[in-house]
Amino acid sequence: MKSITKSIFVGAAALMAFSIDASAQCASYTYYPIGQAIGWESSNNYLILDLDAEKLTDPSFPRTGADDGKSDNLNYTGGPDNTTKAPVGSGNITLPLMDFVAGTGYVESGHHYNVGYVNCVFAPDHYGSAYTKVEDWGEEPSGKNDACTKNDNSSLIGNVYAKKGFIELSRQVAPTDQPINALCGYIQLDNLHGVEKIQWSYSSTSWKRGVICEVRYGGEGEEWLPSRIMPSDVNNYSIFSEQGYEFEELIGADDPEVYEVPVSVRFRIFDCDTLTFAHEYEMDASERSPEYYYKQTSSLQVARIHQIKVFSALKGSEMAAYLDATGIENQVINSFEVNKLGNVVTTTTECEIELYNLDGQLLKKERGTSLDTWGLPRNVYIVKARSLNNGDTQNVKMPLGL
């Protein structure tokens, strides 16, 4: 690793996490800079990617099961409708990389980039819950009893309030044999180059719903560094989560000397009280408690990402050329997962599941979300699963059998 690359890591760690510039408008609450304050969409570099949830109308994306932006898409309380209202999905959002032409403005470069999403649903035609409650349902806004906390775009002015479209990150409860955040949703952008900054916006269905933006400098194996945390258990940090916030993360990889450093960014659920776990920030990731990243609360409302914008010193076509030159491609996330529970092969969507031995002999075949391998001798097998939804196929080697 070049020394300049190492300096990027050190500088990023110093700038990130808990360095939020906040100004108090009311004595007992903490407020964050909003789009108008940071200059939403302003930069001397290129806006190469613009993920706008309102435009994600492809019917292949998993759609919300809620009637409007006011309600959660799923019943996260563990009731009988926990997974039937709107099953979440995983896959990729393919966006055009944009070029800038003098006198014309932004045009599609002809190259594309994949933004990965895991355990999410899409709501391109819904507004955030604060807008829906006040404007569509005629209800009093949350926080109505305090002039400082009204979620009606009056005491805190933001662009998210009347912005249509969001991607909802799942907060389903994990099975007892899986990590507590196994079914939580996230959005991930991998292996970008020359990135100056990321702008993004989010909201939630209630106060105190945590979300975290993390950045990774370098490829797989490098640590994810927290860039911004909106904690779920500290009231005055998330008071306007229903109305929504816009944020700007300074990445600082737009110097030509560090273009080769791949930068990844992800947005995921964060249900942790950072005041309780802040002492673990300096720890190695392997030493942190699981609760540093996720702490289940009694209420499981969701976080919603409305828009993500990437500014780079490289135009879209230059970014594509850089990816080709380095051999580091933008990640393609599979639209479903193949796992095993004991000796049962499981998939996260309806599939045609086939089991082969290493000689290529077909041993078992099922349609559905599971295949029981009972009776087979213990060995390594090949599982081939083809999604009945979109035809995506995965081939996975697994140790199975008794």
C-alpha positions in Angstrom: 0.0 0.0 0.0 1.4 3.4 -0.9 2.1 5.9 1.9 -0.3 8.3 0.3 -3.0 5.7 0.6 -2.2 5.2 4.3 -2.5 8.9 4.9 -6.0 8.8 3.4 -7.0 6.2 5.9 -5.5 8.2 8.8 -7.1 11.4 7.6 -10.5 9.8 7.1 -10.5 8.3 10.6 -9.8 11.7 12.0 -12.6 13.4 10.1 -15.2 10.8 10.5 -17.6 9.7 13.2 -18.7 12.0 15.9 -17.3 15.1 14.1 -20.8 16.3 13.0 -21.1 20.0 12.8 -24.4 20.7 14.6 -26.0 23.9 15.7 -28.7 24.1 18.3 -31.8 26.1 17.3 -33.5 25.2 20.6 -31.7 24.8 23.8 -32.4 21.2 24.6 -32.1 19.7 21.0 -29.3 19.0 18.6 -29.8 19.8 15.0 -27.9 18.9 11.9 -26.9 20.8 8.8 -29.6 20.6 6.1 -29.4 20.6 2.3 -29.8 24.4 2.0 -26.9 24.9 4.4 -24.5 22.5 2.8 -25.4 23.4 -0.8 -27.3 20.4 -2.0 -25.8 19.3 -5.3 -23.1 22.0 -5.3 -19.5 20.9 -6.1 -16.6 21.8 -8.3 -16.4 18.1 -9.2 -18.7 15.9 -11.2 -22.1 14.5 -10.1 -21.4 11.0 -11.6 -24.2 9.1 -9.8 -27.6 10.1 -8.6 -29.7 7.4 -7.0 -33.2 9.0 -6.7 -35.7 6.6 -5.2 -38.6 8.3 -7.0 -37.2 7.1 -10.3 -36.7 3.5 -9.3 -40.0 2.2 -10.8 -38.7 -1.0 -12.4 -41.4 -3.6 -11.5 -38.7 -6.2 -10.7 -37.7 -4.3 -7.6 -39.5 -5.5 -4.4 -42.3 -3.0 -3.7 -43.6 -1.8 -0.4 -46.7 -3.5 1.0 -47.8 -0.3 2.9 -50.6 1.8 1.5 -48.8 5.1 2.0 -45.6 6.6 3.4 -47.1 6.8 6.9 -46.9 3.1 7.7 -44.1 0.6 7.8 -44.0 -1.8 4.9 -43.7 -4.8 7.2 -45.1 -5.8 10.6 -41.8 -5.9 12.4 -43.4 -6.9 15.7 -43.1 -10.6 14.9 -46.8 -11.0 14.3 -48.4 -13.4 11.7 -47.9 -10.8 8.9 -44.2 -10.5 9.5 -43.1 -11.5 6.0 -46.4 -11.6 4.0 -47.1 -7.9 3.4 -44.1 -7.2 1.2 -41.2 -9.6 1.1 -37.9 -7.8 1.0 -35.4 -8.4 -1.7 -31.7 -8.2 -2.5 -30.1 -7.2 -5.8 -28.7 -4.3 -7.8 -29.8 -0.9 -8.9 -28.1 -0.2 -12.3 -27.5 3.5 -12.8 -25.8 5.4 -15.6 -22.4 6.9 -14.9 -22.8 10.6 -16.0 -20.5 12.7 -18.1 -20.5 16.5 -18.1 -20.4 18.3 -21.5 -19.7 22.0 -21.6 -22.7 24.0 -22.9 -25.0 20.9 -22.5 -24.7 19.7 -19.0 -24.9 16.2 -17.7 -25.4 13.3 -20.2 -25.2 9.6 -19.8 -21.7 8.3 -20.5 -22.9 4.9 -21.9 -21.3 3.2 -18.9 -23.2 1.9 -15.9 -22.7 1.2 -12.2 -24.4 -1.3 -9.9 -25.6 -0.1 -6.4 -26.2 -3.1 -4.3 -29.2 -3.4 -2.0 -29.9 -6.2 0.6 -33.1 -6.8 2.4 -34.9 -3.8 1.1 -38.2 -2.7 -0.5 -38.9 0.2 -2.8 -41.5 3.0 -2.6 -41.0 5.3 -5.6 -44.5 6.8 -5.3 -44.7 7.4 -1.5 -43.8 10.4 0.6 -42.2 10.3 4.0 -44.4 9.7 7.0 -44.3 13.3 8.3 -45.6 14.6 5.0 -48.2 11.9 4.6 -49.6 12.5 8.2 -49.8 16.3 7.9 -50.6 16.9 4.2 -52.6 13.8 3.2 -54.1 12.6 6.5 -54.6 16.0 8.1 -53.1 14.9 11.4 -51.1 16.9 13.9 -47.3 16.4 13.3 -45.2 14.4 15.7 -43.6 16.7 18.2 -46.6 19.1 18.1 -46.4 19.9 21.8 -43.0 21.6 21.4 -42.3 24.4 18.8 -38.8 23.1 18.4 -39.8 19.6 17.4 -42.7 19.8 14.9 -42.2 17.4 12.1 -44.0 19.6 9.6 -41.2 21.4 7.8 -41.7 24.5 9.9 -39.2 24.6 12.7 -36.5 22.7 10.7 -36.7 23.2 6.9 -35.5 20.3 4.8 -35.7 19.0 1.2 -36.8 15.5 2.3 -40.1 16.6 3.6 -41.9 16.8 0.3 -39.6 14.5 -1.7 -41.3 11.5 -3.2 -39.7 8.1 -3.1 -37.6 6.0 -0.7 -35.9 2.7 -0.2 -36.9 1.0 3.0 -34.2 -0.9 4.9 -35.6 -4.0 6.6 -35.5 -4.4 10.4 -37.0 -7.9 10.5 -36.1 -10.0 13.6 -33.5 -12.6 12.9 -34.0 -16.3 13.6 -32.4 -17.4 16.9 -29.6 -19.2 15.1 -28.5 -16.2 13.1 -26.7 -12.9 14.0 -29.1 -10.3 15.4 -28.8 -8.1 12.3 -29.0 -11.0 9.8 -32.3 -9.7 8.2 -31.5 -6.0 8.5 -31.3 -4.1 5.2 -28.5 -2.0 3.7 -27.4 -0.2 0.5 -23.8 -0.4 -0.7 -21.7 1.3 -3.3 -18.4 -0.5 -4.0 -15.1 0.5 -5.6 -15.6 4.1 -6.6 -12.6 6.2 -7.5 -11.7 9.9 -7.2 -14.6 10.5 -4.8 -14.8 14.0 -3.3 -18.0 13.6 -1.3 -21.3 11.8 -0.9 -24.6 13.5 -0.3 -27.6 11.5 1.0 -31.0 11.8 2.6 -33.0 9.6 4.9 -36.1 9.5 7.0 -37.9 7.1 9.2 -41.5 6.2 10.4 -40.9 7.5 13.9 -38.5 9.2 16.1 -35.3 7.5 17.2 -34.7 5.1 14.3 -31.0 4.7 13.8 -29.1 4.8 10.6 -25.3 4.8 9.9 -23.2 5.8 6.9 -19.8 3.9 6.7 -16.9 4.4 4.3 -14.2 1.9 3.4 -10.9 3.1 1.9 -9.4 0.2 0.0 -10.9 -3.1 -1.2 -12.3 -6.1 0.6 -10.7 -6.7 4.0 -10.2 -3.1 4.9 -12.3 -1.8 7.9 -15.5 0.1 7.5 -15.2 3.5 9.2 -18.3 5.2 10.6 -18.8 8.5 8.8 -22.1 9.6 10.3 -24.3 7.9 12.9 -27.9 8.9 13.6 -28.4 6.8 16.8 -31.8 5.3 17.7 -31.8 5.7 21.4 -30.9 9.3 21.9 -33.9 11.5 21.6 -32.3 14.8 20.7 -30.2 13.3 17.9 -33.1 11.8 15.9 -35.9 14.1 16.7 -36.7 14.9 13.1 -36.1 11.5 11.6 -39.8 11.3 10.5 -39.4 14.5 8.5 -36.0 13.5 7.2 -32.4 14.9 6.9 -29.9 15.6 4.2 -26.2 15.0 4.9 -22.9 15.4 3.2 -19.9 13.1 3.8 -16.5 14.5 2.8 -14.5 11.5 1.4 -11.4 13.3 0.2 -10.2 10.8 -2.4 -10.3 13.3 -5.3 -6.5 13.9 -5.4 -5.0 12.3 -8.5 -2.3 10.7 -6.3 -5.0 8.5 -4.6 -7.4 7.8 -7.5 -6.3 4.2 -7.4 -7.7 3.8 -3.9 -11.2 2.2 -4.2 -13.8 3.8 -2.0 -16.9 2.0 -0.8 -19.9 3.5 1.0 -22.8 1.8 2.7 -25.9 2.8 4.5 -27.5 0.5 7.1 -29.6 0.2 10.2 -27.9 1.4 13.4 -29.9 0.8 16.6 -27.2 1.5 19.0 -26.9 4.2 21.7 -23.6 5.8 20.8 -23.3 7.4 24.1 -23.2 4.0 25.7 -20.9 2.4 23.2 -18.8 5.3 22.1 -15.8 4.0 24.1 -15.6 1.1 21.6 -15.0 3.4 18.6 -11.2 3.1 19.1 -11.3 -0.7 19.4 -10.4 -3.1 16.6 -13.6 -4.2 14.9 -13.1 -7.8 16.2 -13.1 -6.6 19.8 -16.3 -4.5 19.7 -19.4 -5.9 21.2 -22.2 -6.9 18.8 -24.3 -4.1 20.2 -21.9 -1.6 18.9 -23.4 -2.1 15.5 -26.9 -3.2 16.3 -29.0 -3.3 19.4 -32.6 -4.6 19.0 -35.2 -2.4 20.5 -38.8 -3.2 21.4 -40.1 -1.1 18.5 -38.9 -2.0 15.0 -39.8 0.8 12.7 -37.5 1.3 9.7 -35.1 3.7 8.2 -35.6 4.9 4.6 -33.0 6.2 2.1 -34.4 8.8 -0.3 -31.4 9.8 -2.4 -27.7 9.2 -2.7 -25.4 11.5 -4.8 -21.7 10.8 -5.6 -19.3 13.6 -6.6 -16.0 12.6 -8.2 -13.0 14.3 -9.8 -13.5 11.7 -12.5 -16.3 11.9 -15.1 -18.4 8.8 -15.6 -16.5 7.6 -18.6 -13.2 8.2 -16.8 -14.5 6.3 -13.8 -15.4 3.3 -16.1 -12.0 3.4 -17.7 -10.4 3.5 -14.2 -12.4 0.5 -13.1 -11.3 -1.4 -16.3 -7.6 -0.4 -15.8 -7.5 -1.5 -12.2 -9.6 -4.6 -12.7 -11.7 -3.6 -9.7 -15.3 -3.7 -10.8 -18.4 -2.4 -9.1 -19.9 -5.2 -7.1 -22.9 -7.1 -8.3 -25.0 -8.4 -5.3 -26.9 -11.5 -5.9 -30.7 -11.1 -5.9 -31.1 -13.9 -3.3 -29.0 -15.9 -0.8 -28.3 -19.6 -0.5 -27.7 -20.8 3.1 -27.9 -24.0 5.1 -29.8 -24.7 8.3 -28.4 -27.9 9.7 -28.6 -30.2 6.7 -31.3 -28.3 4.9 -30.3 -26.0 2.0 -32.3 -22.7 2.2 -32.9 -19.9 -0.2 -34.3 -16.4 0.4 -36.6 -16.6 -2.6 -38.6 -19.3 -4.4 -36.0 -21.3 -6.4 -35.5 -24.4 -8.4 -32.8 -26.0 -6.2 -30.6 -28.8 -7.5 -28.0 -30.7 -5.5 -24.9 -32.3 -7.2 -21.9 -34.2 -6.1 -18.5 -33.1 -7.1 -18.6 -35.5 -10.1 -21.6 -33.5 -11.5 -24.2 -36.1 -10.7 -27.7 -34.7 -9.9 -28.7 -36.1 -6.5 -31.8 -34.1 -5.5 -34.1 -31.5 -6.9 -36.8 -29.3 -5.3 -38.9 -26.2 -6.0 -39.4 -23.8 -3.2 -37.1 -22.2 -0.5 -35.6 -25.4 1.0 -34.0 -28.8 0.1 -33.5 -31.5 2.7 -30.3 -33.4 2.3 -31.2 -36.1 5.0 -29.6 -39.5 4.2 -26.7 -38.2 2.2 -23.2 -39.1 3.5 -21.2 -36.1 4.8 -19.3 -34.5 1.9 -18.9 -31.3 0.0 -21.7 -30.8 -2.5 -22.7 -28.3 -5.2 -25.9 -26.5 -4.8 -27.4 -24.9 -7.9 -30.3 -22.5 -7.3 -32.2 -20.7 -10.0 -34.6 -17.9 -8.9 -38.2 -18.5 -10.1 -38.7 -14.7 -9.9 -36.0 -13.4 -12.2 -33.9 -16.3 -13.4 -30.8 -15.4 -11.5 -28.6 -18.5 -10.7 -26.1 -19.3 -8.0 -23.7 -22.2 -7.7 -22.5 -22.8 -4.1 -20.2 -25.4 -2.6 -21.5 -26.6 0.8 -20.5 -29.3 3.3 -23.6 -31.3 3.9 -24.8 -34.7 5.0 -24.5 -36.9 8.2 
